[in-house]
Amino acid sequence: MAVFCGAAHGSDPYLQAAAATGRILAEHDIHLLYGGGCLGLMGAVADAALNAGGQVTGIIPGFLQSLGVAHGDLTDLRMVLDMATRKQHLVEEADALIALPGGFGTLDELAHVWSGNALGLCPPRPLGLLNTHGFYSPLIAFVRTAADCGFLAHHGHLPLEDLLLTDDDPAQLIRTLLARVPAAPAAEEDLTPAA
């Protein structure tokens, strides 16, 4: 599961929510994919997952790694060319995604997945907003307004409520997302006669 979140610390409730998210993912043996940083909510979610015995893959652009903000203790850290490539890897490799509070980068990643799901540009991946202390409430209101004004009506391949999986409880949000992950196709039987 990919987690989008800020590299800034924000205030204490957001750090606690990030840590809870990482711990819950690890406790349920869910591999965490994230932006590879050691600072802010990024560091909190990764540290909590690692401390709970989880597997954590970070994907970080080279310029950020050169600034010394890459997490040094991950299960796997991959360097990519730029932010767009990082976003592409996170989206393509995850079966579900969560947006924790964050800034412009988080909003960019969130909008990318939302629009891709709505337009059917990729296999739909469940996307959740962890609405800690109402952080995403203004964004949710904007999306509702856009739908009410006809900008999202019948525009996409998913109903609006499927584009807005929100909760303020990390455990409940993760359960909801997992319930929406499409089942993997059954492996085809090998019908080749034995030699």
C-alpha positions in Angstrom: 0.0 0.0 0.0 1.4 3.4 -0.9 1.2 6.3 1.5 1.4 9.9 0.3 2.3 12.4 3.1 4.2 15.5 4.0 7.9 15.8 4.7 7.1 18.5 7.2 6.2 17.6 10.8 2.9 19.4 11.0 1.5 19.4 14.5 1.4 16.5 16.9 -1.9 14.9 16.0 -0.7 14.4 12.4 2.5 12.8 13.5 0.5 10.4 15.8 -1.8 9.5 12.9 1.1 8.9 10.6 2.8 6.6 13.2 -0.5 4.8 13.7 -0.8 4.2 10.0 2.7 2.7 9.7 2.2 0.5 12.7 -1.2 -0.8 11.5 0.2 -1.6 8.1 3.1 -3.6 9.6 0.8 -5.4 12.0 -1.3 -6.6 9.1 1.7 -7.6 7.1 1.0 -4.9 4.4 4.1 -3.7 2.6 4.5 0.1 2.8 5.5 2.1 -0.2 6.3 5.8 0.3 8.5 8.7 -0.8 11.6 7.5 0.9 12.2 10.5 3.3 13.2 10.5 6.9 11.6 13.8 7.9 8.1 14.8 9.0 5.2 12.5 8.5 7.2 10.5 6.0 9.7 9.6 8.6 7.0 8.9 11.2 5.1 6.5 9.0 8.2 4.6 7.9 9.7 4.5 11.4 6.5 3.1 12.9 6.2 0.4 10.3 9.8 -0.6 10.7 9.6 -0.6 14.5 6.6 -2.9 14.2 8.6 -5.3 12.0 7.1 -4.2 8.6 8.5 -4.1 5.2 9.1 -0.6 3.9 10.1 0.5 0.4 11.1 4.1 -0.2 11.3 5.7 -3.7 13.2 8.9 -3.7 14.4 11.3 -6.4 18.2 11.6 -6.6 18.2 15.3 -5.8 16.4 14.7 -2.5 18.8 11.8 -1.7 21.7 14.2 -2.3 20.2 16.6 0.3 20.5 13.9 2.9 16.8 13.4 3.6 16.6 9.8 2.5 15.7 7.3 5.2 18.7 5.2 6.0 17.1 2.1 7.5 14.5 1.0 5.0 13.9 -2.6 3.7 14.5 -1.2 0.3 15.4 2.4 -0.9 15.3 3.1 -4.7 16.6 6.2 -6.3 14.7 7.6 -9.3 15.3 10.5 -11.7 12.6 13.0 -10.5 9.4 13.6 -8.6 7.2 12.5 -11.5 9.0 9.2 -11.8 8.7 8.6 -8.1 4.9 9.3 -8.3 4.6 6.9 -11.3 6.4 4.1 -9.4 4.3 4.6 -6.2 1.0 4.5 -8.2 1.9 1.6 -10.4 3.3 -0.6 -7.7 0.5 -0.1 -5.1 -2.7 -1.9 -4.9 -4.2 0.8 -2.8 -3.1 4.3 -1.7 -3.6 6.5 1.4 -3.1 10.3 1.5 -2.1 11.5 5.0 -1.9 15.3 5.6 0.7 17.0 3.5 1.4 20.0 1.3 1.7 20.6 -2.4 3.5 17.3 -3.2 0.8 15.3 -1.4 -1.9 17.2 -3.2 -0.2 16.6 -6.6 0.0 12.9 -5.9 -3.6 12.7 -4.7 -4.9 14.6 -7.7 -2.9 12.4 -10.1 -4.5 9.2 -8.7 -8.0 10.7 -8.4 -8.1 11.9 -12.0 -6.5 8.7 -13.3 -9.1 6.6 -11.5 -12.0 8.9 -12.6 -10.9 8.8 -16.2 -10.1 5.1 -16.3 -6.5 5.8 -17.4 -5.2 3.0 -15.3 -6.6 0.0 -13.4 -8.5 1.7 -10.5 -6.8 1.6 -7.2 -8.7 2.4 -4.0 -7.6 5.8 -2.7 -8.2 6.9 0.9 -7.9 10.2 2.7 -6.9 10.1 6.3 -9.0 13.0 7.5 -7.1 13.6 10.8 -8.8 16.5 12.7 -10.7 17.4 9.5 -7.5 18.2 7.6 -9.1 17.1 4.3 -12.6 18.4 5.0 -12.2 21.6 2.8 -10.9 19.4 -0.1 -13.8 17.0 0.3 -16.2 20.0 0.3 -14.5 21.2 -2.9 -15.0 17.9 -4.6 -18.6 17.8 -3.6 -19.1 21.3 -4.9 -17.4 20.3 -8.2 -19.8 17.4 -8.5 -22.8 19.4 -7.6 -21.8 22.0 -10.3 -21.5 19.3 -13.0 -17.7 19.1 -13.3 -17.5 15.6 -12.0 -21.0 14.3 -12.8 -20.9 11.3 -15.1 -17.3 12.2 -15.8 -15.6 9.1 -14.6 -15.6 5.4 -14.3 -16.2 5.4 -10.6 -19.0 6.8 -8.5 -18.0 9.9 -6.5 -18.2 8.1 -3.2 -15.5 5.6 -4.5 -13.3 8.6 -5.2 -13.8 9.8 -1.6 -12.9 7.0 0.8 -12.3 9.0 3.9 -12.0 8.3 7.6 -10.3 9.9 10.6 -9.4 6.4 11.9 -6.3 4.8 10.2 -7.4 1.3 11.1 -10.9 1.7 9.7 -9.6 3.5 6.5 -7.1 0.6 5.9 -9.9 -2.0 6.3 -12.1 -0.1 3.9 -9.3 0.2 1.3 -8.4 -3.5 1.6 -12.0 -4.4 1.0 -12.0 -2.4 -2.3 -8.7 -3.9 -3.7 -9.7 -6.0 -6.7 -8.9 -9.7 -6.4 -5.9 -10.9 -8.2 -6.7 -12.9 -11.3 -6.4 -16.6 -10.7 -3.3 -18.1 -12.1 -3.9 -20.1 -15.3 -3.3 -23.8 -14.9 -0.4 -25.2 -16.9 -2.1 -27.6 -19.3 1.1 -28.6 -21.1 1.4 -32.4 -21.0 4.3 -33.7 -19.0 7.2 -34.9 -21.2 
